């Protein structure tokens, strides 16, 4: 019987692989010309924390 650490490690690895593959599939199902890789970041000025 495998130790609990090995079982948890295998489960976490499987979950990460499933999540990554779903993100890749969803990211590549966009229509042509709607790439999410080149979207500019929101241009909002940041206020220093002590002035908030």
C-alpha positions in Angstrom: 0.0 0.0 0.0 1.3 3.5 -0.9 1.9 6.0 1.8 -0.5 8.9 2.1 2.2 11.4 0.9 2.6 9.5 -2.4 -1.2 9.4 -2.9 -1.6 13.1 -2.3 1.3 13.9 -4.6 -0.2 11.9 -7.4 -3.6 13.4 -6.9 -2.2 17.0 -6.9 -0.2 16.2 -10.0 -3.2 14.9 -11.8 -5.3 17.9 -10.7 -2.7 20.3 -12.0 -2.4 18.5 -15.3 -6.2 18.5 -15.8 -6.5 22.2 -14.9 -3.6 23.2 -17.2 -5.1 21.2 -20.1 -8.5 22.8 -19.6 -7.0 26.3 -19.6 -5.1 25.5 -22.8 -8.3 24.2 -24.5 -10.4 27.1 -23.4 -7.6 29.6 -24.4 -7.3 28.1 -27.9 -11.1 27.9 -28.6 -11.3 31.7 -29.1 -12.2 32.9 -32.6 -9.6 34.2 -34.9 -8.3 37.6 -34.0 -9.3 37.4 -30.4 -6.1 36.4 -28.8 -5.9 36.8 -25.1 -2.1 36.9 -25.1 -1.7 40.4 -26.5 -4.3 42.2 -24.4 -2.8 45.3 -22.9 -3.0 45.7 -19.2 -5.4 48.2 -17.7 -3.7 51.6 -17.5 -4.8 52.8 -14.1 -2.4 54.9 -12.1 -1.4 53.3 -8.9 -1.6 55.4 -5.7 0.9 54.9 -3.0 -0.5 53.0 -0.1 0.1 55.8 2.4 -2.1 58.2 0.4 -5.2 56.0 0.3 
